[in-house]
Amino acid sequence: MAHIKAPVCYVALGSNLGDSIGYLHKAIKALKQHHAIQNLTVSHFYQSKPHGPQDQPDYINAAVKFETQLKPEPLLDALQAIENNNQRVREGVVRWGARTLDLDLLFYGNEQIKTQRLIVPHPRICERIFVLLPLRDLGADLKTLNKNTIEECIEALPTSALSEIKPIQKREYD
């Protein structure tokens, strides 16, 4: 029987409440320790203006790339468990409001998924510089839902988008 290659997944990480960098480090550590996740690579960290309401702190963003044998919805469950273990509040919050931790599954191999709980590739990748730059760090050469590459999405954004984000030193993980 042939070995089935695990899909390569990309996940965006974001936080703007409490120790945001610490929350991202905890999430990365939890992903590295997960029994069904292998070959995890981490992007640079970035500080960016909030995408939603502007009366909240700046975000710290990053992305990770890994392989997993988990199917998409169990992977989503694992991501949400990591959020919940880091004081993520879901009830009664403003859309795109402040949060301790947000993990978004951006790509699951080359699959296109549309269920009640999950749309992959994530539908708003091309609108978000705070997702695009970390994906570029990871060498993502995938196509978004609108069939654009990550580089094409970056080039299509207004130049002002780049002024809303700045890199933070990369931390190495072992």
C-alpha positions, 0 to 999 in steps of 0.5 A, a space after each residue: 500500500 502506498 504511503 499517502 503524503 500529508 497535506 501542507 497546511 498554512 495557518 495565520 496567527 494573530 493576537 492583540 490582547 494581553 501578552 500577544 507575542 507570548 500567546 503566539 509563542 504558546 500557540 506555536 509550541 502547542 502546534 509543534 507538540 501536537 501528535 498529528 503535526 509535523 515539519 512546522 515552519 514559522 514566519 516572521 512576526 509582524 505588528 499591524 493595525 487592526 483590520 476591524 474596529 480601530 479602537 483596539 490595540 495593534 495586532 501581532 501576526 504570523 503564519 505557520 506551515 506544517 504537514 498533518 494527517 488530520 482531516 480539515 474539520 478535526 484540524 479546525 477543532 485542534 486550532 480552536 482548542 489551542 485558542 480556547 486554551 489561551 483565553 479566547 472568548 467567542 461569545 458576545 464579542 464584536 466581529 474583528 474585535 480584540 482577541 487573545 489568539 486567533 488561528 485561521 486555517 488558510 490553506 489545506 493542501 490544494 483542497 477547496 473546502 466549503 462547509 458550514 464551519 470552514 472555507 478553504 482557501 480562506 476567502 479574504 487572504 488577498 485583502 489582508 497584508 498581515 496574512 500575505 507577508 507571513 505567507 510570503 515568508 513561508 514561501 507559499 506559492 499557492 493560489 487563493 480562491 480568486 486564483 491569484 498568487 500571494 505575490 499578485 495579491 500583495 502587488 494589488 493592495 494599495 501602497 498604504 497597506 504596507 505602511 500599516 504593518 512592520 516586521 518584528 524580529 523572527 524567533 527561531 524554534 527548535 
